[in-house]
Amino acid sequence: MKATTKWGWTAICSLIYLLGLWWCSDHVFFWDTIQLGSKHAHWYYENDFKYFLLPAEIDSGHPPLFGMLLALCWSLFGKSLLVSHLMMWPIVLATIWKVIDLAEYYGQKWLIPVSLLILVDPVLSSHLLLISPDALVACFFLLGWRAILYQKTSWKIFGMIILGLISTRGMMTVFALFLFEAYLRMIDREATLSLSFMSLLQIIWPYIPAGLLASGFLLYHYYEAGWIGYHADSPWAWHFKRMGLSDMPKQIVILFWRMFDFGRIFLLIPFLLAFTLFGGQVRQMLSRASWRSLSAKNRQLWVLLLALGFCLLPTFLLYRGLNSHRYMLPFLLVFSYLTAYQIIHLLERKTLWLTLVIIGLATGNFWVYPDKIAQAWDNSLARLPYFHLRKQMHTYLASEGIPLKKVGTEFPEIGPLKYKDLSNRTDGFVKKDLQNQTYILYSNLMNDFTDSEIDSLQRNWSVKKALHSGGVKLILYEKK
């Protein structure tokens, strides 16, 4: 594809996302970004960066780079939602650039549909429009991946350092990328190095700065706080409950649900067709011709997918609450590239398949489950109507003279408003208690209302104010 077409397409995608970012620039911190973004940044901002580690009540064990960056932007340009969203613009533009670069590498003349397939993905697009550290994970994963393919050592070092300082999942992703590069350069038939100590050293050294910084943080954190990852008194200890063998079938079902949720099921159909029927990859991978008969780029995608699966998916299966879509975002991105590659190189009617997959994946942003099925609202653009409904509800409560502390609700609306809208207001909604409270604020994006509580609200409470838009509802109930 001509360079002018590539850069024109990059400009179009960038403009669309920038318009989306501007439209979302007054959206409050949402879901886990309240904790991982706003609360962390408030700690550094309000304490003038006097402390390196976070206090126990908001310390989730991750390196605090994202919160520090956000606090730094507030210090330089003022604390506001607009500044917070503007901080994400360079990250979003860099992500689009790397998505298109990799689409050109693996898709060649199919650059536009392949990159579009990646950019409409609900999980990626959702976090690119949030003030989210997972957007940084996606960005620097793509940067590191491309740097390995093109042997850009400086960019590789930079990308690995940032990945290792964003989160513990970023550290796992660095290790997956190392395994990927080690395979490419030491095992694959197009290896440029022989299997030796010196060749291994040549591969390892760009990862050493990231490894030293990440391990240094973990050791220092252990020295000061006495734990790594989580501890028994952590507010998130429930999420780290270990699953036994009897829980594995359920965990595996949840894993596959997450992999093909929000429209991703449309990727599975052409992928399986290419893998089993038309491409005959099962025969290629298991017969005498074996693995080497696959194209080099096909092998690359398989190896990276397996490396990420090895590094990211065990925690998904072994722990009760570490099963969000965003936890395996790099894995999902590689699976999308692999599916696109299979369609382009192994299936007939490539244009039809790519069109169906892109449309199907885009529809995932409109998937809304029934009220009693928990949904990861931070991983889909289906949440977007919530922000203006939230404004309307706050306006209504103020007009009725109902204090927020008199209204019970659930995550993500519990707690001081300042951590959501940066208004410096310390009042906010409180945790629900249907026995003793007069008002309950319910939304279908609040997963912590039990089925019996939803039934009780519908039967025994009166609706004082109901707001609906798209697939989102926000209802203020009053006790009869």
N, C-alpha and C positions, 0 to 999 in steps of 0.2 A: 504494500500500500504506500502511496506517495506520502512524503513527509508533510506536505501541505494538508492532506486529508486528515492525517493523524492529529496535527496540531489544531486544525479546525474543529475536529470532534472533541478534543480535549477542552477547547475553549467553550464549546456548547455545553458539555457536561458540567464544567466548572461554573458557568453562568447559572445553570438550572439549580445547582446545589447552593450557590451563593444567594440566590433569590429565596430558596427554602430556608437558609440560615437566617436571613433578614426577617422573614415572616415569623420565625420562631424566636426572634431576639428578645421578646418579652416573656417567654415561657419560663416558669419557675423551675428550680431544681426538682428533679423527679426521680422517684424510686431510689435505687442505691446511690445515685449521684448526690443525694442529700448528704449521705454519710461520707462517701469517697471523694466528693468534690467540695461541697459547701462547708461542712463541719470541719474537715481537715484544714481548709483554707482559712476559715474564721480563727482557728487556733493560732496559726502563724501570724495572721494579720493583726489580731487583737493583742498578741504578745510580742509584736515587733521582732519576730523570728528569734526570740531569745532561746527557745528550746528546739532541739532537733527531733526528739521522739514525741509522739502524740500521747495525751493522757489515756489511761486504761479504758475509760468509758467509750472512747471513739477509736481506739487502736485495734485495727483488724489484722495486724501483722504484716501488712504490705509496706514497701518503701514509700515514703510520703512525697515523692517527686511531684505528682500531679497537684496535690494540695498546695505545695510550695509555689509551683508555677502560677497557680490561680491567685494565691495571696500576693505574689509579686506583681501581677497585672493590676490587682486592686490598689496596691501601694503606688503604682506609677500613674494609673489612669482613673482611679476612683472605683469604689465598690458599687457595682451595679450589675443587673442582669445583662445589659447590653455589652459591657466590657467582658463579662464572662463568656458570652457567646462569641464575641469577636476574637477571643483567644483561640477558639477552635477553628477559625477560618484557615490559617496556614496548614493545620493538620488535615482538614478536609481536602484542600487543594492538592496537597502532597499525596494523599491517599488516591485521589482520582488519577493523578499523574502516574502513580505506580500501577494501579489497576490497568490502565490503558497500555503501559509499557509491557506488562506481563501478557496482556491479551494479544499484543503484537507478536511477542515471542512465541506463544503457543498457538495463536489463532491465525497469524499471518494476514492474509487478505480478508479474513473474517473478524478482523479487529473490532469493528463496531458492534456486531451482535454479541461477541464474547464479552467485551467490556460492559455492554448494557446488561447482560445477564448478571454480572457481578454487582453492578451499581444499583439494580432494583431489588437486590436481596433485602428482605425486611430487617434482618438482624444488623447487617452493615449499615444500611441507610438510616435505620432508627438511631443507632449510636452516633452516626455522623451529625445528626441534628440535635443531639443532647450534649450537655457539658459533661462528657463521659471519658474516664480514663481508658475504657475499652476501645475508643476511637484511636487513641495513641497506640494501643497494642496492635490493632489492625494496620495502622499506618507503618509502624516500624517493623512489623513482621514482613509486610510487602517490600519495604525498602531493603531489609536484610536478605530476603529471598532473591530479589533482583541483583543485589550486590554479589551474591554467591555465583549466580549464573554468568555474570559478566566480569567476575573477578575484580570488583571495585573495592580494594582493601580498605581504603579510608572510610567509605560509606558503610562498609560492613562493620568496622569497629564502632563507628558512631551509632549505627542502628542497634547493635547488640547491647551497647552500654545503656541506651535509653530503655530498651525492652527490659533489661534486668533491673532497672530502677523504677519501673512503673508498678509492678505487682509481682507476686510469687508466680502467677501464671505466665507473666512475661519471662521470668527466669526459666520456666519449663520450656517455653517456646524457643529460647536461645539454645537450649540443649538439643531440641528437636532439629533446629537448623544446623547445628554442629554435626549431628548424625547424618543429616542429608548431605552436607558437603563432604564429610568423610567418605560416604558411599560413592559420591560422584568422582572423587579424586583418587580413591584407593582401591575400589572394588569394581566399579563399572568398566566395561570393556574399552571405553574411550578415556580411561584414566590418563592423567598427565604425569602422575607420580607413581613410583613403585611402592610396594608395601614395606616400609622401613621406618626406623625411629626418626630419621631426619624428615621424611615426608610427613609423618604424623605431626612433628613439631611445626612444620610449615603450615599445616592446617589449623593447629591449635592456637598459635600465637595471637591471631586477631581476636580470639575469644577471651584471652587472658584478662584484659582490662575489665570487661563486663563481669567475668567470673570473680575477680578480686573485689570489685565494688559491691556486687550482690552478696557474696559470702561475708564481706566485711560488715555490711549492714546487718545481716542475720546474726553474726557473732556479737556485734555490739548490742543489738536488740536483746539477745539472750542474756548478755552480761548485765544490762540495765533493768530489763523487765522480767527475766527469768523464764521466758518461753519463746518458742518460734511457732508461727502459724496460728495457734489458738491455745487457750487454757481453760480449765474447768469453770472458772468464774466469768468467762467472756460472755458478752451479750449475744454472741453468735455461736455459743458452744453447741446449741441444738443442731446447727447445720453440720457439725463435725462428728455427729454420732456415727460410730462405725456400723456398717451393715454386715450381717452374717451371711452364710451360704444360703440360708432359706430366703433371704431378701434379694438374692441376685436375679431371679427371674423378673421380679417387679422392676428392679433397677435397669435391667437390660431393655425392658419394654419402654420405660421412661426415656432411656437413651435414644432408642430408635424414634420415639415420638418427637423428641427435640430435634433430631437430625432431619426429619421430614415434615416438621410443623411449618406453619406460615407459608404454605405454597411450595415448600421444598419437595413435597411428594412428586411434583411434576418433573423433577430431575431424575427421580429413581427409575421411571419407566424407560426413557431412552438409554440410561446408563446400563440397566440390566439387559436391554436388547443388544446393545453394542458389546457387552461383556460376554454374553452367552450364545447369542444366535448369529448375528451378522459378522462380528469381528473374530469370533472363535478364540477369544483371549484365554478361555479356560484351557483349550487344547494347547495354545502357544505357551502358557505358563507351566503346564504340567507334562507336556509331551517331551520327546527328545529335543526338539528345537528349543523348547523351554523359554526361559526368561529372556534370553538374548535375542529372540526373534521379534520382540516388541521394539518399536522405535525408541530412540534415545530419550526423546521428550516424554513419551508415554511412561517409560521407566522412571524418569525424574518425578513425575506427578505421583505415581504409585508410591515411590520411596518416601517422598515428603508427606504424603497422606498417612502412611504407616508410622513414620517417625512421630508425627503429631499425635496420632492415635495412641502410640505407646507412652507419650509424655503427658498428654492432657486427659485422656479418658479414664485411667484407673481411679483418680479421685472422684470422678463423676459416678463411678460404680460403687466405690467403697464407703462414701460418706452420704449421709441422708440428705443434706440440703445443698450440696454443691452440684446442682443439676440444671443450672440456667443455660439458655442458649448461648449467652455471651461468653460463658466459660470455655466454649470450644469454637469461638469465632474463627481463628486461623484454620482449624480443621475444616469448617464449613466452606471457607473460601477456596481451599485447595480442592475440595470435592466438587465445587462448582466449575473450577477450571478443568478438572479431569473429565467431568461430564461433557463440557463443551468440546474438549479435545476428542473424546470418543465419538460424539456426533459428527464432527467435521471430518474425521479420518476413517470412520468405520461404518457409518450409516448412509443409506441413500436418502434423498429428499432432505438434505441438510437444512435448507432455508425453512422448510415447514417445521422441522423438529425444533430448531432454534427459536422460531417465532412462538411456537406453542409453549416451550419452556419459559421464555421471557414473560409472556403474558400470564402463565400459570403462577410463576414466582411472584410477579407483581401483585397478583390477587391476594397473596398472603398478607399484605398490608391491610386487608379489609376483613380478615378472619376474626370473628368474635365468637367465643364459646358461650354456652348457657351460663347463667349466674353461678351455678353450683360447681362449675369446673374451673379450677384455678388457671389463670392465664398470665404469661410473662409479658406484661404490657410495656415494659421497657425495650422489648425486642421487636416491636412492630409499630408502624405508623398509625395503627388503629387507635392509638391513644390520643392523637392530636386534638380531637374535639374536647377532651377533658379540660384543657387549659382555659378556654373561654367559658365553659360551664362553671369551672371553679371560681372565676371572677364574678360571674352572675350570682353564684350562691353567696359569696362573701358580701356582695352589695346588698343582697336581700337580707341577710342576717343583720347587717348594720342598720338597714332601714327599719327592721322590726325590733331593734334594740336588744337582740339576743347575744350575750357575751359568748365568745368562742369557748371559754372554759366551761360553759354550761352544755356544750355539745360533745357527745361521745362519738368516736369514730375509730378508724383503724389506719394502719400503714397504707399509704405514705403521708397521711395528713396529720398525724399526731405530732405535737411538739411546737415549739416557738416558730412563728412565721418567718423570723429573720433568716433561718436556715433554708427557707424555700424561696422567698421573694426578695431577700436582702433589704428588707424595709426597716431593720433594727427594732421591729416589734417583738417583744418577748412573750406576748400572749399567743395562745394557739388552742387548737382542739385537744381534747384529752382522750385517753383510752376508753373505749366503750364499756358501759356497765348497764345492761338492759334492765336490771332490777331497780336501780337507784337514780337513773338519769331521766330527764323529761324529754330531751331531744337526742336523736341519733342521726348522724349523717352517714348515709350508705352510698356506695358506688360499686358497680360491677367490676371495677378494676381493683377493688380491695379484696385480696384473697383470704384475709384472716377472719371474715365473717363465716361462721359455721353454717351448715345447712339448716340446722334447727333455729339458729338466730335469724336467718333470712325468712324462714317460715313464720316465726313469731312476729317479726316486723310487719309482714304482709297481712297477718290475721288480726293482730292485737294492737297495732299502732295505726294512727291516722297519718295520711300524707299531708304535710304542711306546705311543702314546695317540691315539685318534681321538674327536673330539667333533663332533656334528652337531645342528643345530637349524634348522628352517625350510629355507631354501635355502643356509644357510651351513655350511661345514665348516672345522674347524681340526684339523690332523693333525701330530703330532710323529713324525718319522721318525728311525730309528737305523740307522746304517750296518751292514750285515751283516758 
